[in-house]
Amino acid sequence: MDLIEKLEPVILIAAIIIGLIFTNIEILSKNTGNLINIFLCLMLYGLFLEVPLKELKKSFKNIKFTSTCMIINFIWTPLFGYFLGNLFLNGNIDIFIGFFMLILTPCTDWYLVFTKMAKGNLNLSLSILPINLILQIVLLPVYLIIFFSSKNTMNYADLGYSLLIVIVIPFVLAQITKLLLNQDLNEKVSGFFSKYQIIFLALAVFAIFNSQGKLLFENLNSVLTIFIPLMAFFATNTIIDLLLSEQIRFTYEEYASLTMTTLARNSPLALAIAINSFPGRELIAIALVIGPLIELPVLYIVSRFVLLVKDSGLFFSCRL
């Protein structure tokens, strides 16, 4: 865990504050829309460079772990997330959609950092990454249509355009890069984007808050309501992961990996889709940016909790 990774929450908070400070500078506000897309596309291009699609078959070697992750991430979590949104956020549809998009997208980067901190099985966690990424790209628009099209909140053309701009194009360019460059150059390019991914995200966050500072302050109470359902999600899934892992006889390392894989969320990808799928509805994007500021400290606390579970001897005592 290098210095940049340790400072991720600080970098994001600084990007928000600086963006808000310079809210009324005209030259910035006129160009923030383009800047947001550019930085998010660069970040996702780097993410796709890192994803080892050739290793996808490894996800299926541990069938029990992979199937458990898929059920929690793509069946239980969408249903539970929609229930929590209806319970706590039904009065603000944009915050509801932002929360739902955040909940629905499993993390593809920093969950590995917290898995390592919790002494989970890092190789096992890495093997699940490609399938998590592919399924969330495929299922996110499906779930948005299922849960929100009846409320007249979805524009299918905007959703299709969003997937083309922020998913298809960066993905294709990343695959072309892999084909054209030799292994050494591939590693250097991938390493660069991996190291500075948080910087691209921070620049996009800066642009969002720079352009929408007034809107944020006018709706601060609404935005902060995301805290309650998000904490309910983390608390409930932490308990479910523990009880389920014990019931199906996971090792401790598998349990730690499952916990981080099913708790950490991929707000950058959801943010990129939201920016283009819901033009003029900035509260959705702001909700997605607020999410990681809550999530990262919680994941650190959960990683400590998972280690306490291991040391307690109450679980996994015969399967360490």
C-alpha positions in Angstrom: 0.0 0.0 0.0 2.0 3.0 -1.3 1.6 6.6 -0.2 -0.9 7.6 -2.9 -3.2 4.7 -1.9 -3.0 5.7 1.8 -3.9 9.3 0.9 -6.9 8.4 -1.4 -9.6 9.8 1.0 -7.5 12.9 1.7 -7.0 13.5 -2.1 -10.8 13.1 -2.8 -11.7 15.5 0.1 -9.1 18.0 -1.1 -10.5 17.8 -4.7 -14.0 18.5 -3.3 -12.9 21.5 -1.2 -10.8 23.0 -4.0 -13.6 22.5 -6.5 -16.1 24.3 -4.2 -13.6 27.2 -3.5 -13.3 27.9 -7.2 -17.0 27.4 -8.0 -17.6 30.8 -9.6 -14.6 31.0 -11.9 -16.1 31.3 -15.4 -13.3 29.8 -17.4 -13.5 26.6 -15.4 -17.3 26.3 -15.2 -17.6 26.5 -19.0 -15.4 23.5 -19.5 -16.1 21.2 -16.6 -18.5 19.0 -18.6 -15.7 18.0 -21.0 -13.1 17.7 -18.3 -15.3 15.3 -16.3 -15.6 12.9 -19.2 -11.9 13.2 -20.2 -10.6 12.4 -16.7 -13.2 9.6 -16.1 -12.3 8.0 -19.5 -8.6 8.1 -18.8 -9.2 6.5 -15.4 -11.3 3.7 -16.9 -8.9 3.2 -19.7 -6.2 2.5 -17.1 -8.6 0.2 -15.2 -9.2 -1.8 -18.4 -5.5 -2.1 -19.0 -5.1 -3.7 -15.6 -7.9 -6.2 -15.9 -6.4 -9.6 -17.0 -9.3 -10.9 -19.2 -7.1 -13.9 -20.2 -7.3 -14.9 -16.5 -11.1 -14.9 -16.5 -11.2 -18.7 -16.3 -9.5 -18.6 -12.9 -12.7 -17.0 -11.4 -14.4 -20.4 -11.9 -11.7 -22.6 -10.3 -13.1 -21.9 -6.8 -16.7 -22.5 -7.7 -18.0 -22.0 -4.1 -16.3 -18.7 -3.6 -17.1 -17.3 -7.1 -20.8 -18.3 -6.9 -21.2 -16.9 -3.4 -19.7 -13.6 -4.5 -21.9 -13.4 -7.6 -25.1 -14.2 -5.6 -24.3 -11.5 -3.0 -23.1 -8.9 -5.5 -25.6 -9.3 -8.3 -28.7 -10.8 -6.7 -28.9 -10.0 -3.0 -27.2 -6.5 -3.1 -29.4 -5.0 -5.9 -32.6 -6.2 -4.1 -31.4 -5.0 -0.7 -30.1 -1.7 -2.1 -33.4 -1.0 -3.7 -35.2 -1.8 -0.5 -32.9 0.5 1.5 -33.4 3.3 -1.1 -37.1 3.0 -1.0 -37.0 3.0 2.8 -34.7 6.0 3.3 -34.5 7.9 0.0 -37.8 7.6 -1.8 -38.4 11.4 -1.4 -35.4 12.2 -3.6 -35.3 10.1 -6.7 -31.9 11.4 -7.9 -30.2 10.6 -4.6 -32.0 7.3 -4.7 -30.5 6.5 -8.2 -27.1 7.6 -7.1 -27.1 5.4 -4.1 -28.5 2.4 -6.1 -25.7 2.8 -8.7 -23.1 2.9 -6.0 -24.4 -0.2 -4.3 -24.7 -2.2 -7.5 -21.1 -1.9 -8.7 -18.5 -4.0 -6.9 -15.1 -2.5 -6.6 -12.3 -3.4 -9.0 -9.4 -1.7 -7.4 -9.1 -0.7 -3.7 -10.8 -3.7 -2.4 -7.5 -5.5 -2.9 -5.8 -3.1 -0.6 -8.3 -3.8 2.2 -8.1 -7.6 1.5 -4.4 -7.4 2.0 -4.9 -5.5 5.3 -7.4 -8.1 6.5 -4.9 -10.9 5.5 -7.4 -12.4 3.1 -6.5 -14.5 0.0 -5.3 -11.8 -2.4 -4.9 -14.2 -5.4 -8.5 -15.4 -4.9 -9.7 -11.8 -4.7 -7.8 -10.8 -7.8 -9.3 -13.8 -9.7 -12.8 -12.5 -9.1 -12.0 -9.0 -10.5 -12.7 -9.7 -14.3 -16.0 -11.3 -13.7 -17.1 -8.6 -11.3 -16.2 -5.9 -13.8 -18.0 -7.6 -16.7 -21.1 -8.4 -14.8 -21.5 -4.9 -13.4 -21.1 -3.4 -16.9 -23.8 -5.8 -18.3 -26.2 -5.7 -15.3 -26.1 -2.1 -14.2 -28.2 -0.8 -17.2 -30.5 -3.8 -16.9 -31.2 -3.1 -13.2 -31.6 0.6 -13.8 -34.2 -0.1 -16.5 -36.0 -2.7 -14.3 -36.2 -0.5 -11.1 -36.4 3.0 -12.5 -37.9 3.0 -16.0 -41.4 3.0 -14.6 -40.7 6.2 -12.8 -39.9 8.0 -16.0 -36.3 8.6 -14.9 -34.5 6.7 -17.6 -33.5 7.9 -21.1 -32.4 4.9 -23.1 -30.6 6.9 -25.7 -28.5 8.6 -23.0 -27.8 5.3 -21.3 -26.6 3.8 -24.6 -24.5 6.8 -25.4 -23.0 6.7 -21.9 -22.0 3.0 -22.2 -20.4 3.8 -25.6 -18.4 6.8 -24.4 -17.2 5.7 -21.0 -17.1 1.9 -21.3 -16.9 0.6 -24.9 -14.3 3.2 -26.2 -11.9 3.0 -23.2 -12.2 -0.8 -23.2 -11.5 -1.1 -26.9 -8.5 1.3 -26.7 -7.1 -0.6 -23.7 -7.3 -3.9 -25.7 -5.7 -2.3 -28.7 -2.9 -1.0 -26.5 -2.3 -4.5 -25.1 -2.1 -5.9 -28.7 0.3 -3.2 -30.0 2.7 -2.9 -27.1 5.2 -5.6 -25.9 4.9 -6.9 -22.4 7.5 -4.4 -20.9 5.7 -1.4 -22.4 2.3 -2.8 -21.4 3.5 -3.1 -17.8 4.9 0.5 -17.8 1.7 2.0 -19.2 -0.5 0.0 -17.0 1.6 0.8 -14.0 1.5 4.5 -14.7 -2.3 4.6 -15.0 -2.7 2.3 -11.9 -0.5 4.6 -9.8 -2.2 7.8 -10.8 -5.8 6.5 -11.2 -6.8 8.4 -8.1 -5.5 11.6 -9.6 -7.7 11.2 -12.6 -10.7 10.5 -10.4 -9.8 13.5 -8.2 -9.6 15.8 -11.2 -13.1 14.6 -12.3 -14.4 15.1 -8.7 -12.9 18.6 -8.7 -14.7 19.4 -12.0 -18.1 18.0 -10.7 -18.0 20.1 -7.5 -16.6 23.1 -9.2 -19.6 23.1 -11.6 -22.2 22.1 -9.0 -21.1 23.8 -5.8 -24.3 25.9 -5.5 -26.5 22.9 -6.2 -24.7 20.9 -3.5 -25.2 23.6 -0.8 -28.8 24.0 -1.8 -29.4 20.2 -1.3 -26.9 19.4 1.4 -29.4 17.7 3.7 -30.7 15.5 0.9 -27.2 14.4 -0.1 -26.3 13.5 3.5 -29.3 11.3 3.7 -27.3 8.7 1.8 -25.3 8.1 5.0 -28.0 6.1 6.7 -28.8 3.5 4.0 -25.1 3.2 3.1 -24.2 2.3 6.7 -27.1 -0.1 6.9 -25.7 -1.8 3.8 -22.2 -2.1 5.2 -23.4 -3.4 8.6 -25.9 -5.9 7.2 -23.5 -7.3 4.6 -20.7 -7.6 7.1 -22.9 -9.8 9.3 -24.2 -11.8 6.4 -20.6 -12.4 5.1 -19.5 -13.7 8.5 -22.5 -16.0 9.1 -22.6 -17.3 5.5 -18.8 -18.0 5.5 -19.1 -20.0 8.7 -22.1 -21.9 7.4 -20.6 -23.0 4.1 -17.2 -23.6 5.8 -14.9 -21.1 4.2 -11.4 -20.7 5.5 -10.6 -17.4 7.2 -8.7 -16.2 4.1 -11.8 -16.9 1.9 -14.0 -15.2 4.5 -11.8 -12.0 4.5 -11.7 -12.0 0.7 -15.5 -12.4 0.5 -16.1 -9.6 2.9 -14.0 -7.0 1.1 -15.3 -8.2 -2.4 -18.9 -7.7 -1.4 -18.5 -4.5 0.6 -16.3 -2.3 -1.5 -18.1 -0.4 -4.2 -16.9 0.9 -7.6 -18.1 4.4 -7.6 -15.8 5.7 -10.4 -17.4 3.4 -13.0 -20.9 4.2 -11.8 -20.0 7.9 -11.8 -18.8 7.7 -15.4 -22.1 6.1 -16.5 -24.2 8.5 -14.4 -22.6 11.7 -15.8 -23.6 10.7 -19.4 -26.8 8.7 -18.7 -28.5 11.5 -16.6 -27.6 14.8 -18.1 -28.8 17.8 -16.0 -29.3 15.6 -12.9 -26.1 16.4 -11.0 -27.3 15.2 -7.6 -26.9 11.6 -8.9 -23.2 12.2 -9.6 -22.8 14.1 -6.3 -24.3 11.2 -4.4 -21.8 8.9 -6.0 -18.9 11.1 -5.0 -20.0 11.3 -1.4 -20.2 7.5 -1.2 -16.4 6.8 -1.1 -15.9 9.4 1.6 -18.1 7.2 3.8 -16.9 3.9 2.3 -13.2 4.2 2.7 -13.1 4.7 6.5 -15.7 2.0 6.9 -13.7 -0.5 4.9 -10.7 0.2 7.1 -12.8 -0.4 10.3 -14.2 -3.6 8.7 -10.7 -4.9 7.9 -9.8 -4.5 11.6 -13.1 -6.2 12.6 -12.3 -9.1 10.3 -8.9 -9.6 12.0 -10.6 -9.5 15.4 -12.9 -12.3 14.2 -9.8 -14.3 13.3 -8.1 -13.6 16.7 -11.3 -14.4 18.7 -11.2 -18.1 17.8 -15.0 -18.2 17.7 -15.0 -18.7 13.9 -12.8 -20.6 11.4 -10.8 -22.1 14.3 -10.2 -25.4 12.4 -9.8 -23.9 9.0 -7.1 -21.3 9.2 
